[in-house]
Amino acid sequence: MVENNDLRYRNFLQILKEELIPAMGCTEPIAIAYAAAKAKKVLGYVPEKTIVEVSGNIIKNVKSVIVPNTGHLKGIFAATAAGIIAGKSEKKLEVISDVTEKDKEKIKEYLSTYPIEVKLVDTPFIFDIQMNVFYKDSSVKVRIVNYHTNIILIEKNGKVLYHKEATESKEEGLSGKELLNVEDIVDFANSVDIQDIQDIIGRQIEYNSKIAEEGLKNNYGANIGSVLISTYGSDIKVRAKAKAAAGSDARMNGCELPVIIISGSGNQGMTASLPVIEYGNELKVSKEKLYRALIISDLVTIHQKTGIGRLSAYCGAVCAGAGSGAGIAYLYGGGYREISHTIVNALSIVSGMICDGAKASCAAKIATAVDAGILGYHMFKEGQQFRGGDGIVKKGVEATISNVGKLAKEGMKETDKEIISIMMEN
């Protein structure tokens, strides 16, 4: 048993605290807004000129998404201007949560008055943002790498004010995730003191449920959540997919409600939680049982993403869909065996779905990933499974997760380059 004085217990708890945090809007444009707000604060003036230097994956994940609180403006230019004009850097991933109507007009005016230049840089960091702002003879650089709030450099007028070393693919400042494995995740979920996770999981349920309801009620993007229900009915399997898709519908298309993210992604945070919450309501489980199921889904999602990285050509919703399948298996009374087979089955079905940036179609991909998670559980329940040697499946859940990590991180590098190249042509 993973007891509360155990290293693993403290590690798993800290991972949840670090990963399940609120963010408003797609996290890559919000990271740009955060860098811009920080740079402007250090500069002390509204910049007369800005140069934004970014890695290809940042361009991919910001190009097509609406930035909240900007009057439905899209992309890097909007995120930068929003951070400069109305950003509060101390709020980090909620940096542009307090924008007024007057601020929105100022953002548009700033975009039409002052130059913002975006440069694609050759960098070893998949996640790399450098904000360069200028006012008369003054200049400031702020650089973020590896994850959304990880500032590694602040420089003013050529003088380094803050610097820390960063290593490619290492997340300095965050808890190590090497101890994560499915067996211990299930053990932790079964034994964790609910008081230790009540606030974290309670907030996840509240925030993500609220944006899902908003997505179903109103017109956002391609309205995948609404289409699913109107086309396929209100069976629990449909509602679980629709809720997750509707949250993404809203978030990708300018909704100003915050979400609780996982692995730096609101879409993954909603995909890992909303289907489990919907099944919990359907099955009328206790609050405690639902919380424990969400812990499984959250940590299984994080575990898969650890071998892949924050950004990749591999759609992160696949990981979260498998995670939600694991959580649903737990709600039905499943233990380590049922959960392991659910994960392997789900990954066998949809691994390889590409990430071509944040935009409306993310909601449809989320629905597909959740469907794979649900099917993965029901396959095992019916005595069916994919076995070691079937494609990328290897005997044992950890070996299969490892294979998926290799596929996503190494095997899809060229795919990622081609996706970025295609997107920059459009």
TAWO-V100873 format. One line per field, one symbol per residue. psi: psi as a letter, one per 20 degrees, with the letter a starting at -180 (. if undefined). A space follows every 50 residues. Layout:
# TAWO-V100873
psi: ???
This chain:
# TAWO-V100873
psi: qnrijqggghggghgghhhmqqqorphghhhghgggggggghhjrpqiqp popqrhhgggihgjqppqkjkkqqaggggghggggjqnhiidjkhkikpr hhhghhgggghigqppppppqoqiphoppopoqpodjqqqppppqgrhjm pipppplipohppqqqppjqmpiqqqjhipqgghgggghhiqohhhjggg hghgggghhghggghhhropcjlgggggghgiakqhhghgghggghgggg hikjpjqqrprpkjphghghhhgghggghgggilrqggggghhhgggghg gggghhigrgqripoihgghghghgghggghjjqbggggghggggghhgj pipqolrpahihghhgggggghgghhghghhjkqqqrpincipqpphhhg ggghgggggghjghggghgggghih.
